């Protein structure tokens, strides 16, 4: 009987199997690692997509809702013809009417303290220049507006808009015209052209029209200040501004005691509104052209002696800029006042700068109340 011979295992077989197992194990680990790395990249991509898409979308949706809710209850949207509508807010009763024109790139809310106080004495009106606040800019192909004559966002255009606004709203004349910074340029232009409509011209922190001939000032304005507003415009367009406001990293200019919640919310809405911020950028960009227009108009048509001029300035034009620039502004202000308005009443507010409208409004209010009282006494005596 034959014996069955079983194949005997050699000593090399287990080693071969082990080698095969070792060869397959790293490939699986590598595949697992690649899969894990890819999933991380996908998750990062999704996160970035959410950051890029969701904030602008939520901001846009919020702006649509807030635009109707936050329109001042006492305000009105006035049709000034040429397809344009502007926001006008008047408070109080009586004569003379006081018209307040805001600094560069700012809405009418900046006058909150001044308007509330003066409204106990007479009628006080603020307005939003075209593109700012609730005065929405029309599309270029929807109007034959005066931008074709004066250019967009320049003093000539703004004065024409203001004149048509006051006509359409039926504002009593003559009135007291108050302007700060760019508003002061507008006030000067308006008073030289429509002098019979203005009894008093009040200039707060007026910019001399030849300031942009100084290279250091141009470098500051166009190299530092304008880019900061362009950044703010980008921040509003991407929804970042709204996030910063929610986190408390960005706050409205007008706040604190006595400021209503409505005003605070309205300013937050405008900080998040890319259309408003875009117009603010344009006003800063074209300010040199606005100054040139005022220089030309004051030479062409001197101010009537019937118009009383007051100038209100602080210790600095802006405490946050280098001192040599403040000194430059002060020197040029003095020169242009001596040349253009030698009989102007100059009021100095200690410790103030260009933010005095909302930081130190009491000093401005005191002077404006005095002018209103003088005009009211004059009217009663006639």
Secondary structure, 3 states (H helix, E strand, C coil): CCCCCCCCCCCCHHHHHHHHHHHHHHHHHHHHHHHHHHHHHHHHHHHHHHHHHHHHHHHHHHHHHHHHHCCCCCEEEEEEECCEEEEEEEECCCCCCEEEECCCCCCHHHHHHHHHHHCCCCCEEEECCCCCCCCCCCCHHHCCCCHHHHCCCCHHHHHHHHHHHHHHHCCCCCEEEEEECHHHHHHHHHHHHCHHHEEEEEEECCCCCCHHHCHHHHHHHHHHHHHHHHHHHHHHHCCHHHHHHHHCCCCCCCCCCCCCHHHHHHHHHHHCCHHHHHHHHHHHHCHHHHHHHHHHHHHHCCCCCCCEEEEEEECCCCCCCCHHHHHHHHHHHHHHHHHHCCCCEEEEECCCCCCHHHHCHHHHHHHHHHHHHHHHHHHHHC
